[in-house]
């Protein structure tokens, strides 16, 4: 069975500028890769856009052409994590010769735990941005100016990217158009419920692969399962950096007991 088309989340990350050309898409991928690695090395509070630009090997203006601040950058990383997680789950379920409810639940949980163990930055930022620190800006300032929040950028002593134009020698791709917000309109902060986004994606995949209607009851059951598993897996990884096996086993048993009857 081939992997099914993946449902897209209702809310996309608020990029200041969506990449159109391949080189811009590759630059965006490098920025997000660097962001993920630095999250493991420094944590979220000390993360800075300048450090991400240096690690990615791009001008700081490249970062600000895509993101108004570091929260927006990490939010985009979280959305990419969700896309990749859904792809892994879809491939896992499609590759299981005889799939039942428990096997589907195992696939959903196992892929989540494997990404926690192996994907850079995922242990700290899986599908959502950490809570804002006191005094951290989460929106852009007037005239599209990037207000860079968090201790990591405060140490740099500067507010950058205020006009949305290339800086530090960056070559602008004119064909890709202007940066959103550069005309002076403030950009509204994106507020999401990550677990609801995860539940929507997982519910659709489970329903498709198991031949179950994705009705209101199943959405509710999957959401409860996602919230519960998220809390227990976080506990497992606080107890053991690789995920406490006993707590993971308890999580699996709980999900089997709660979700399997609704999926059968």
C-alpha positions as CSV (number, residue, x, y, z in Angstrom):
1,X,0.0,0.0,0.0
2,X,1.4,3.4,-1.0
3,X,1.5,6.3,1.5
4,X,-1.6,8.3,1.3
5,X,-1.6,12.1,0.5
6,X,-0.9,13.9,3.7
7,X,-3.5,16.4,5.0
8,X,-2.1,19.8,5.4
9,X,-2.4,21.8,8.7
10,X,-5.0,24.6,8.7
11,X,-2.4,27.1,9.8
12,X,0.9,27.7,8.0
13,X,3.9,29.3,9.6
14,X,3.9,33.1,9.0
15,X,6.9,33.5,6.7
16,X,7.6,37.1,5.8
17,X,8.5,35.8,2.4
18,X,7.7,32.4,0.9
19,X,10.6,31.0,-1.2
20,X,9.9,30.7,-4.9
21,X,13.2,29.9,-6.5
22,X,15.1,26.7,-5.6
23,X,18.1,28.5,-4.2
24,X,15.8,30.4,-1.8
25,X,14.1,27.2,-0.7
26,X,17.6,25.6,-0.1
27,X,18.6,28.7,1.9
28,X,15.5,28.4,4.0
29,X,16.2,24.7,4.6
30,X,19.8,25.6,5.7
31,X,18.5,28.2,8.1
32,X,16.1,25.8,9.7
33,X,18.7,23.0,9.9
34,X,21.1,25.4,11.7
35,X,18.3,26.5,14.0
36,X,17.6,22.9,15.0
37,X,21.3,22.1,15.7
38,X,21.7,25.3,17.8
39,X,18.6,24.5,19.8
40,X,20.4,21.4,21.0
41,X,23.6,23.2,21.7
42,X,22.3,26.4,23.4
43,X,18.6,26.0,24.2
44,X,15.9,28.3,23.1
45,X,16.6,31.3,25.4
46,X,20.2,31.7,24.1
47,X,19.3,31.1,20.5
48,X,19.8,34.1,18.2
49,X,19.1,34.8,14.6
50,X,22.7,36.0,14.2
51,X,24.1,32.7,15.4
52,X,21.7,30.8,13.1
53,X,22.8,32.9,10.2
54,X,26.5,32.2,11.0
55,X,25.9,28.4,11.4
56,X,23.9,28.3,8.1
57,X,26.5,30.3,6.2
58,X,24.1,33.0,5.1
59,X,23.9,36.7,5.7
60,X,21.8,37.9,8.6
61,X,19.5,39.6,6.0
62,X,18.6,36.2,4.6
63,X,17.2,35.2,8.0
64,X,15.2,38.4,8.3
65,X,13.8,38.1,4.8
66,X,12.0,34.9,6.0
67,X,11.4,35.6,9.6
68,X,10.5,38.6,11.7
69,X,12.0,37.2,14.9
70,X,13.4,34.0,16.3
71,X,10.0,32.8,17.5
72,X,8.7,32.8,13.9
73,X,11.8,30.9,12.8
74,X,11.3,28.2,15.5
75,X,7.6,28.1,14.6
76,X,8.6,27.3,11.0
77,X,10.9,24.6,12.3
78,X,8.0,23.1,14.3
79,X,5.8,23.0,11.2
80,X,8.5,21.3,9.3
81,X,8.8,18.8,12.1
82,X,5.1,18.1,11.9
83,X,5.3,17.6,8.1
84,X,8.2,15.1,8.5
85,X,6.5,13.3,11.3
86,X,3.3,12.8,9.3
87,X,5.4,11.5,6.4
88,X,7.2,9.0,8.6
89,X,3.9,7.8,10.1
90,X,2.3,7.5,6.7
91,X,5.2,5.4,5.4
92,X,5.2,3.3,8.5
93,X,1.5,2.5,8.3
94,X,1.7,1.9,4.6
95,X,4.6,-0.5,5.0
96,X,2.9,-2.7,7.6
97,X,1.6,-5.8,5.8
98,X,-1.3,-6.5,8.2
99,X,-2.3,-3.3,10.0
100,X,-4.6,-3.4,13.0
101,X,-5.5,-0.7,15.6
102,X,-2.6,-1.6,18.0
103,X,-0.1,-1.7,15.2
104,X,-1.2,1.7,14.0
105,X,-0.9,3.2,17.5
106,X,2.6,1.6,17.8
107,X,3.6,3.3,14.6
108,X,2.4,6.7,15.7
109,X,4.1,6.4,19.1
110,X,7.3,4.8,17.8
111,X,8.0,7.5,15.2
112,X,7.4,10.2,17.7
113,X,9.9,8.7,20.1
114,X,12.5,8.0,17.4
115,X,12.3,11.6,16.3
116,X,12.8,12.7,19.9
117,X,16.0,10.6,20.0
118,X,17.5,11.4,16.6
119,X,16.2,14.6,15.0
120,X,18.2,17.7,15.9
121,X,16.3,20.2,18.0
122,X,13.2,17.9,18.3
123,X,13.7,17.1,21.9
124,X,13.2,20.8,22.8
125,X,10.9,21.9,19.9
126,X,8.9,19.2,18.5
127,X,5.6,20.7,17.1
128,X,5.4,23.9,19.1
129,X,7.4,26.9,20.2
130,X,8.5,27.2,23.9
131,X,6.5,29.6,26.0
132,X,7.6,33.2,25.6
133,X,10.1,34.4,28.2
134,X,9.2,37.6,30.2
135,X,9.8,40.6,28.0
136,X,10.2,38.6,24.8
137,X,8.6,40.1,21.8
138,X,6.4,37.8,19.7
139,X,5.2,40.2,17.0
140,X,6.9,42.5,14.6
141,X,7.2,46.1,15.4
142,X,5.7,49.1,13.5
143,X,6.6,49.4,9.8
144,X,7.4,45.7,9.5
145,X,10.5,46.1,11.7
146,X,11.7,42.9,13.3
147,X,11.6,43.0,17.1
148,X,14.0,40.3,18.1
149,X,13.0,38.9,21.4
150,X,14.8,36.6,23.9
151,X,18.1,36.7,25.7
152,X,20.1,35.3,22.8
153,X,19.5,38.4,20.7
154,X,19.3,41.0,23.4
155,X,23.0,40.3,23.9
156,X,23.7,41.4,20.4
157,X,22.4,44.9,21.3
158,X,20.7,45.5,18.0
159,X,17.3,45.3,16.3
160,X,17.8,44.1,12.7
161,X,15.9,43.7,9.5
162,X,13.6,46.6,10.1
163,X,13.0,47.4,6.4
164,X,12.8,43.8,5.1
165,X,15.6,44.7,2.6
166,X,18.8,42.7,2.1
167,X,21.7,43.6,4.4
168,X,25.3,42.7,4.7
169,X,25.8,42.2,1.0
170,X,22.8,39.8,0.4
171,X,21.7,39.7,-3.2
172,X,18.0,40.1,-3.4
173,X,16.0,37.8,-5.7
174,X,13.7,40.4,-7.3
175,X,11.6,37.8,-9.1
176,X,10.4,36.5,-5.7
177,X,8.7,39.8,-4.9
178,X,8.7,42.0,-1.8
179,X,8.7,41.0,1.8
180,X,5.3,41.0,3.5
181,X,5.0,43.8,6.0
182,X,7.7,46.0,4.4
183,X,5.1,48.6,3.5
184,X,4.4,49.4,7.1
185,X,1.7,47.0,8.1
186,X,2.3,45.2,11.5
187,X,2.5,41.5,11.2
188,X,0.2,39.7,13.7
189,X,1.6,36.9,15.9
190,X,0.7,33.4,15.0
191,X,-0.9,31.6,18.0
192,X,-1.5,27.9,17.5
193,X,-2.4,24.8,19.5
194,X,0.3,22.4,18.4
195,X,-1.4,19.3,19.8
196,X,-4.5,20.0,17.9
197,X,-2.5,20.3,14.7
198,X,-0.9,17.0,15.4
199,X,-4.2,15.3,16.3
200,X,-5.8,16.5,13.0
201,X,-2.9,15.0,11.0
202,X,-2.8,11.8,12.9
203,X,-6.6,11.4,12.9
204,X,-6.7,11.6,9.1
205,X,-3.9,9.2,8.7
206,X,-5.3,6.6,11.1
207,X,-8.8,6.9,9.5
208,X,-7.4,6.4,6.0
209,X,-5.2,3.5,6.7
210,X,-7.7,1.7,9.0
211,X,-10.8,2.4,6.9
212,X,-12.4,4.3,9.8
213,X,-14.5,7.5,9.3
214,X,-12.7,10.5,10.8
215,X,-15.8,11.7,12.7
216,X,-16.1,14.0,15.6
217,X,-15.7,11.2,18.1
218,X,-12.5,9.9,16.6
219,X,-11.1,13.5,16.5
220,X,-11.8,13.9,20.2
221,X,-10.3,10.5,21.0
222,X,-7.2,11.2,19.0
223,X,-6.8,14.6,20.6
224,X,-7.0,13.1,24.1
225,X,-4.5,10.5,23.1
226,X,-2.1,13.1,21.7
227,X,-2.3,15.3,24.8
228,X,-1.8,12.3,27.1
229,X,1.1,10.8,25.1
230,X,2.8,14.2,24.8
231,X,2.8,14.6,28.6
232,X,4.0,11.1,29.3
233,X,6.7,11.1,26.7
234,X,8.0,14.4,28.0
235,X,8.1,12.8,31.4
236,X,10.0,9.8,30.0
237,X,12.6,12.0,28.4
238,X,13.0,14.1,31.6
239,X,13.7,10.9,33.5
240,X,16.0,9.4,30.9
241,X,17.6,11.3,27.9
242,X,16.9,8.4,25.7
243,X,13.3,8.0,27.0
244,X,12.6,5.9,30.1
245,X,11.6,2.5,28.7
246,X,9.2,1.7,31.6
247,X,7.4,5.0,31.1
248,X,7.3,4.5,27.3
249,X,5.8,1.1,27.9
250,X,3.1,2.6,30.2
251,X,2.3,5.2,27.6
252,X,1.9,2.4,25.0
253,X,-0.4,0.4,27.2
254,X,-2.6,3.4,28.0
255,X,-2.9,4.3,24.3
256,X,-3.8,0.7,23.4
257,X,-6.5,0.6,26.0
258,X,-8.0,4.0,25.2
259,X,-7.7,4.3,21.4
260,X,-7.7,0.8,20.0
261,X,-11.5,0.2,20.6
262,X,-12.3,3.4,18.7
263,X,-10.0,2.4,15.8
264,X,-11.0,-1.2,15.4
